[in-house]
Structures are given as structure tokens and as C-alpha cells.
Amino acid sequence: MSVHRRLRRRLTREVTLPWGLGVAALGLALVVGGLVTVRLGFGDVRLTLAKGRAMLNGSGVSGTFQPDDGPAVLLPGVIPWTDGSGSVHHGGRPACLWDRDPSDGMNRSPGARVQAGYRWVETPGGTSYPLVMWLRCP
């Protein structure tokens, strides 16, 4: 008998495992898979919804959102937002925060009471800050 044939016969032997050991291995794989999935954070990122007052700075590039209960949150001037009728706008300044003053034609940032969705963003340096990701105008 050749070496190749003996090696193949040895490697193709039937191996039997006790039923309980198979169930235990499957259970362990499910637990490890579940822990990995939870720790990796796949899926949608949940936003913290809060009501408060928002205002853009003079140039309208950014601003702040002050929740009724919580820290001040950075507010980008251009974000997805929903108007009072429920229409969704992707981009542009929220109308309730940015208005053209008819007296001189200049843009003004009147600020408004809004609902905002924000989340904490982590920088590569390890610091984090809250950032508004969505806004609903009254």
C-alpha cells in the first residue's frame, strides 16, 4: 500500500462525538457570536431625541442646541430636518433657524424651540462630543 493511500485512509476516518458535546459546542458558538455582535455595534446608530432651543451663529455655518435636560450640543448649519408639516429636507439650513429679514435682506438666525436627534461622536484622539444629526422644526 502506498504512503498516499495510507495517509488518505487515516485522514478520512469517521469521527463520532457525543450528542451533548455537539450541543455544548453549538451553545458556546451562539454565545460568542452574540457577544461579538453586541460589542461591534453593527446596525443603525440610535439618536438621543430631546426638545430644547436651537440657534445658528451669525454666518449660519453652525450653532448650538440646548436640550431642556442635558449638555449643549454642536449643531451643523446644514443637516437633514423635518418641517412643521412633516416634509423631510435633506440639507440646507432649517427654516425655523434661518430667516431672511425683510427690512435689510440679510439672513438672521432667530433660533427656535425644536426637537433634535443627536449622538456622541468620538474623535481619533479619544475625546467625544455630542453632535446634532437631525432636527424637527415646529
Secondary structure, 3 states (H helix, E strand, C coil): CCHHHHHHHHHCCCCCCCHHHHHHHHHHHHHHHHHHHHHHCCCCCCCEEEEEEEEECCCCCEEEEEECCCCCEEEECCCCEECCCCCEECCCCCCCCCEECCCCCCEECCCEEEEEEEEEEECCCCCEEEEEEEEECC
